[in-house]
């Protein structure tokens, strides 16, 4: 799947639920599926600044593509970073840097987060895009 198809798949998954409590459950379940950052990499320099919760993010550039690993001490936040990883993992840095993350608006995620969590989401996106830009 390409970048757009991955986002459309997330939109489709979320469209199956009308209630935001069910959507939060989906986000939590997705957080259980991500490949976690290795324990030894859970260092302060891997923390994303501006998040309400502690979120560690590590990126690797391999064979021309970006790969991300993360963890968080909050289950919702872990699910949110997993959505971003689901879209960006295995993509070329240029794609990550230039393409829009339209699924966030389409599923209404940002407007269903507290202001501090919404800010954290923006910081996660910013960090992932900056890590990609370093490898263009």
C-alpha positions in Angstrom: 0.0 0.0 0.0 1.2 3.5 -0.7 1.0 6.5 1.5 -2.5 7.6 0.3 -3.9 4.0 0.5 -2.7 3.5 4.0 -4.5 6.7 5.1 -7.7 5.7 3.3 -7.5 2.3 5.0 -7.4 4.1 8.4 -10.3 6.3 7.4 -12.3 3.2 6.4 -11.5 1.4 9.7 -12.7 4.4 11.7 -15.9 4.9 9.5 -17.2 1.6 10.8 -17.8 3.3 14.2 -20.2 6.1 14.9 -19.4 6.5 18.6 -16.1 8.1 19.7 -15.8 5.7 22.6 -15.6 2.8 20.1 -13.0 4.8 18.1 -10.9 5.3 21.2 -11.0 1.6 21.7 -9.7 1.1 18.2 -6.9 3.6 18.9 -6.0 1.7 22.0 -6.0 -1.6 20.2 -3.8 -0.2 17.5 -1.3 0.9 20.1 -0.9 -2.7 21.2 0.2 -3.7 17.6 3.2 -1.4 17.1 6.8 -2.5 17.2 8.0 -1.0 20.4 11.2 1.1 20.7 13.9 -1.1 22.3 14.1 -0.5 26.1 17.7 0.6 25.8 16.6 3.4 23.4 14.0 4.8 25.9 16.3 7.7 26.6 15.5 11.4 27.2 16.8 12.3 23.7 14.2 10.0 22.2 11.3 11.7 24.0 8.9 13.9 22.0 8.8 17.4 23.4 5.4 19.0 24.0 3.5 15.8 24.7 1.3 15.5 27.8 2.5 11.9 28.2 6.0 10.5 27.8 6.4 9.4 24.1 9.6 7.8 22.9 10.3 7.7 19.2 13.2 6.3 17.3 13.6 6.4 13.6 15.8 4.4 11.3 16.6 5.0 7.6 17.2 1.7 5.8 17.3 0.9 2.1 15.9 4.3 1.2 12.9 4.1 3.5 12.0 5.3 7.0 11.1 3.0 9.9 9.7 4.2 13.2 9.5 2.6 16.6 7.7 4.1 19.6 6.2 3.7 23.0 4.3 5.8 25.5 3.2 5.6 29.1 -0.4 6.5 28.0 -2.5 4.0 26.1 -4.3 6.6 24.0 -1.1 8.3 23.1 0.5 5.0 22.2 -2.4 4.4 19.8 -2.1 7.8 18.3 1.6 7.3 17.5 0.8 3.9 16.1 -1.6 5.5 13.6 1.2 7.8 12.4 3.7 4.8 12.2 1.1 2.8 10.3 1.1 5.5 7.6 4.8 6.5 7.6 6.6 3.2 8.1 8.4 1.9 5.0 7.9 5.2 3.1 10.6 7.2 1.4 11.7 10.3 3.4 10.6 12.6 0.6 7.1 11.2 0.6 6.9 11.7 4.4 8.2 15.2 4.2 6.0 16.4 1.4 2.7 14.4 1.5 -0.2 15.6 3.7 -1.5 13.5 6.5 -5.2 13.9 5.6 -6.5 11.0 7.7 -6.2 13.0 10.9 -8.8 15.5 9.8 -11.0 13.0 7.9 -11.5 10.8 11.0 -11.9 13.9 13.3 -9.0 12.9 15.6 -7.6 16.3 16.4 -11.0 17.7 17.4 -11.6 14.7 19.8 -8.4 15.2 21.7 -7.8 17.5 24.6 -5.8 20.6 23.7 -2.6 19.1 25.2 -3.0 15.8 23.4 -3.8 17.7 20.1 -0.5 19.6 20.6 1.3 16.3 21.3 -0.1 14.9 18.0 1.3 17.9 16.1 4.7 17.4 17.9 4.7 13.7 16.9 4.0 14.6 13.3 6.6 17.3 13.3 9.3 15.0 14.8 8.6 12.2 12.3 8.7 14.6 9.4 11.9 16.2 10.6 13.6 12.8 11.0 12.6 12.0 7.4 13.9 15.3 6.1 17.3 14.5 7.6 17.5 11.6 5.2 16.5 13.2 2.0 
